[in-house]
Amino acid sequence: MKLGKEPVLELAVITTYSPQPPLTTLHFLKKIGVYKFLPEENVSVEELKKRKFSDEFCEFWQEAQSATISGEREGLRSFLEEKFSDLKTRLDMIDFRLQTYLMALNTFLLVLPLILSVMTIFTGTEAVQPLVFIPLCSLPIALVPPLILMPREMSLKNPRPLVFAPIVAATLVYFFTRNILLLALLSIPSSALTFIEEKKALKEIEEAGRILRKAAQSPNIKFIEIKDPEELLERGFGFSKALLVALYIQLAFLQTKSYFKAVSKLLSIFREYHSSLKKIRERAGSVLLVGLIIITVAAASFAIVFYTVSNTSRIAREIPYSTYRLRPLSEHELLDLRFKLLEVLAAMSLALSVLATTREANPLYFPLYLPLLILVSYFTFEACLQIVPLWLGTW
């Protein structure tokens, strides 16, 4: 765990509902290897700041120290409620912030490439050379929603490295064949594998909820349907894992009097978290729809530009250059222009696929959307090349 990005909300949940004092609980978490970044000793807040821990973690640590000394957890509980409220506020603001980022990305991915592509009528293919770098340079903008805008607690765990193998192989094949359609088709297995990983991650969260519901009825591990409490440390991820760790501590230091009250509260927190996760995934799902609209408009626009440049070049070859100052493109240059426009669309698809991972709050899920966006852009471009002459008529 990188210092400065500590899972404070997770630690606050565990310590607030642990039967042991907060600092004892934190030392126990360190001992069992769940949160290895935790300090080994009861250090001061000033020492934590020197070690580059975040201000939020220092605030939490101070509350944990106070609760341990006083024996009362009202301050720690208030801290947890405040952070959970902040999380809900961030989730409520996501729609507005997403619209802002979509507008910025639309400028980079659609407006600028279209302006430069139209310039080919006067400059030849030179204006197209930097086009592919525009969507690639927009990748940092596309990374903002899944990495920064979305709360860490909403993030799905990283997919296994295996899912990237087909897309890496497809990229290598592309460098030899320069075939955009082949790149998309060979990337489909990565999309399928990423889809499976996403379903497994969501199932893990559902399973954590099922375990908590069982545990709220009885502390008997057979009733909870686990062989050993240690299993809880291996299940789940992120915020759902923290709730299972909290349950593990309840079972490890079982105090029947407070057990049911604490586990019921953990279950209530899970339900709020799970409900928020489903809502935010539904909202963020619209990002893919916007991406499909952007890539479709871009592909159709590029097809119109290409048709215009082709016909302008044909006319320009028949009249003196000095008359209209038009530089006609040769057949070879036109083929090169067509390829470069498709290449730009592929680069746009990459940026939009990263943006679409806002739904998973993890950009490593981009293979799930990349083949679809490339295929939509490719077939829209090719279809429009057939439709545009019928719509505009032949010159």
N, C-alpha and C positions, 0 to 999 in steps of 0.2 A: 504494500500500500504506500503510495507516494504521500509524503508529508505535505500538508496544506490542503489535502483532499480527503480528510478522514471521514468515515461514515458516522458522523455525530448522531444523526437521528436513530440509527440502528443501536448505537451504544446507549443512548438515552432510554430507549425502550427496554433493553435488557436489564440495565441497572435499576430502573424505576420499579420493575416488577420481579426483581430477584429476591429470594428469601434471605440472601446474605447482604451485608453492608456494601454500598456501591464500590468502594475501593477494593474490598476483598473480591467482589465479583470481577472487577477489571483485571486484577492480578490472576484470577482463576482463568479468565479468557486468554490471557497471555500464556499461561502455563499449558493449556490444552491446545495452543497453536491456532486458535480461530482468528484472533486479531494480533498478529505478531508484532505490529508496529507500536503497540502500547508500551509505555514506560515500565520498567521492571520494578521500580521503587516508587514510594510516595513523594514525588518531586514537587517543587513549588511551581507556580504558574510562570514566574520569571524564568526558571530553568527551561520550561517547555518552550517559551518564546525564543530562547537562545538556540534551542534545537530545531527551530523553524516549524514548529507546530502551528496550525492555523489559529486565528483569534477565536473562531467558533469552538474549536476543540478546547482551547484554554478556558473559555467560559464554562463549557461542560465539565471540565476537570475540577474547576473551582466549586461548582455546584455539587459534584460528587464528593469532594473533600468535606464540604459543609454538612452534607447529609450524613456522612460517616461519623463525623464528630458529634453532631447534635442528636443523631438517631431519628430525625424527622426528614421525610422526603418531599415535603410540599414544594420546596424550591426546585428540586429536580423534576418533580411532576409538572410544575409550572413551565419549566424550561422545555420539557417534551411537548406539552400542549402548544407552546409558542412556535416551536419548530414545525410541528405538524400543521399548524394553521398557516405558516409561511409557505409550506409545500402546497397546500390547497390554493392559496392566492396565486402562486406561480402557475399552477395548472389552469386557473381561471383566465389568466392573461395570455395564455399561449395562442389563442385564435388571433388576437390583435397583432401579436408579434410575428406570427407566421405570415400574415398578410404583408407586413412590412418587408420581410425578407424575400417573399415571393416577388414583390414589385422590383426590388433591387436585382434579384437574379434574372428576372424577365428582361431587364435592360441589358445585362451582360450577354444573355443567351440568345436574345431575339433581335433587339433593336440594332445593336452594334454590328453583328454579323450581316444583317440585311443591308445596312448602309454600305458596308465594304463590298458585299457581293454585287450590288448595283454598280459600283465603280468599275467593275470589269468591262462594262460597255465602253469605257473611255481609256482604261489603262491596260487591258488584257488581263492575264492571270496573275500579274504581280500583286494585285490587291487581295487576292485570295490566300497568298502565302501565310500571312499572320492569322488568318481566320481561326484555324484550329486551336491556336493558343488562347483565344478569348474564353471559350468554355472551360479549358483546362485551368486557366488562371482564376476562373470563378469557383473552383473547387473549395477554396477556403471559405467562401461565402456559403456554399452549400453545406459545409460541415458545421456551421454555427447552430442551426436548429437541433440536430441530433446530439451534438456534444455539449452545447452551452445552454440553449434555450430549454431543453428537456431536463427535468430533475434527474439526478443520478438514480434515485429510487425507482424510476419508471423504466430503467434500461434493462433490456434482456441480456443474458450472459453471452459472451463471445461464441460464435459458432466454431466447430472444430476446424482445424486447418485443412482437413480433407476436402471441404466444400470448395476451396479455391483452386484445387488441382485442375479441373476441367477448364476454368476460365484462364488460368495461366497457360495451359496447353493451347487454348484457342488463340490467345494473344501471340504466341510464338508462331503458330500456323499463319496468322494474319500478316506477320512481318515478311513471310515468304510469298504468300499468295496475293496480299493486298485486296482481299475479298471481304467486304463488309458483311455480306449475307452469311458467308461461312463463319465469320467471327460470332455472329449472333446465334447461329444454329449450334455451334460447338460449345457455346456458353450455357445452353439450356440445362445440361446436367448439373451445373453449379447452382442454377436457380432452383432446381428440384431438391437438391441436397440442402440448400439453405432453408427452403420451405419446411423440410422435415425437422431441421434444427430448431426453427421457430416454434413448431408445434410441440416439440419435446420441452422446450423452455417454458412454454405456457402451461403444459401439463404438469411440470414440476411445481409451478405456483399453485395450481389447482390441488395438487397432492398435499402441499403444505397446509392449505385450508382444510382439507379432509382430516388430516392428522390433528389439527387444533380443535376441530369440532368433536372428534372422538375423545381427545384429552380433556375437554371441558366437561365430559360426563363421568370420566373415571381416570385415576392415575395408573391403573393397571395396564402394563405394556401389552399384554395379550389383547385386551379390549381395544387399545390404540392400534393394534395390528403391526407392531414392530417387535423384532426379536430381542433387541437390546437398545437402551437409550442412546448408545454411541452412534447408532444409525442416524440420529437426528443431526449430528454434526456433519454428515456426508450428504445430506439432502438439501434441496433448494439452493438459492443463490440470492445475493443482494438483500433486499429488505425482507423477503419471505424467509430466507435463511436465518436472519437475525431473530425472527419470531420463533423459529424452531430451536435456536440456541437458547433463547429465553425459556422455552418449554423444557429443554434438556436440564437446565440449571434447577428448574422447579422440581424435576424428578430426582436429580442428584442430591438435592438438599430438601427432601420432601417434608413439608410442614402442612399437614392436612387442613389445619384451621384456615390458612391463608391461600392454599393451593387453588381451590375452585374460583375464588374471587380474582386471583391473578391471571389464571388461564382464561377465564371468561373475558377479562379485559384484553388479553392478547388476541383472542378470537374477534372481539369487536374491532380492534385496530386493523386486523387482517381484512375484515369485511370492508372497512372504509378504504383501505389501500387497494384492494382488488376492484372495488367499484370505480375508484379514480383511474386505475389502470385501464379498465375497459372503456371508460368514457374518453380518455385521452387517445387511445388507439383508434377509436371511431372518428374523432376529430382529425387526427393526423392522417387518417386514411385518405382524406380529401387532397393531400399533397400529391399523391400519385396521380389523381385525376387531373389536377392542375398541370402536372408534368406532362401527361399525355396530350393535353390541349396545347401546351407550348410547343412540344416536339412536332405535333401534327401541323400547326400553323407554320412553324419554321420549315418543315419539309415541303409543304405546299408553296410557300413563298420562294424557296430556293428553286423549285421546279419552274415557277413562273420566270424567275430571273434567268435561269439557264435557257429556257425557251426564247426569251427576249434577246439574250446575248447571241444565241445561235442564229436567229433571224437577222439581227443587226449586223453580224459579221458577214452573212451572205449578201446583204445589201451593200455593205461597205466595200466588198471585193469588186463590185460592179461600178463603183464611182470613184473619182480621184480622191485621195486621202485629204488633200488640201481643202476640199469643198466642205466636208462636215466634221473634220478632225476626229473621225472614228477610226480606231485601230482594229481591223478585222482579225479574228482569231482563226488559225488554221484548224483543220480537222483534228490534228494531234493535240492542239491546245484545248479544243473543246472537250475532248475525251479526258484530258488532264483536269479541266475545270469540273467536269461532272464527278470525277473520282474525289476531288478535294471537297466538293460540297457534301458528298456522302460521308467523307471522313469527319467533317465538321459536325454533321448530325450525330455521328457515333460519339464524338467528344461531348456534345450536348447531352446525349443519353447517359453518359457516365456521370456528369454533374447532377442531372435530375434524379438518377438512381440513388446517388448519395443523399440528396435532399429527401427522397421518399423514405429513407430509413429513419426519419423523424418518428415514424410509427413504432419502431423498435427502440428508439433512442440509442442506437448503436450503428455507426456507419459501416461496420463490417458486414452488415446484412445487404449491402448494395447488390451482390450477385442475384438476389431474389428478383430485382426489378430491371436489371440491365438488359437482358435479352429481349424482354417485351418492348422496352422503349426503342431499342435499335431496330427491331422488326417493324414496329409501327412507323418509324421514321423512314425506313427503307422502302416499304411498300407504298406509303403515302407519296413519297417522292416519285417512284416509278409510275404509280397510277396517275398522278397529276401530269406527268409528261405526256401521257396518252390523252388526258382530258383537256388540257390547256389549249392544244391546237383546235379542238372542236369548239371550245368556248370563245377563244379570241379570233378564230379563223386563221387561214394561212395568209401570209403577207405576200 
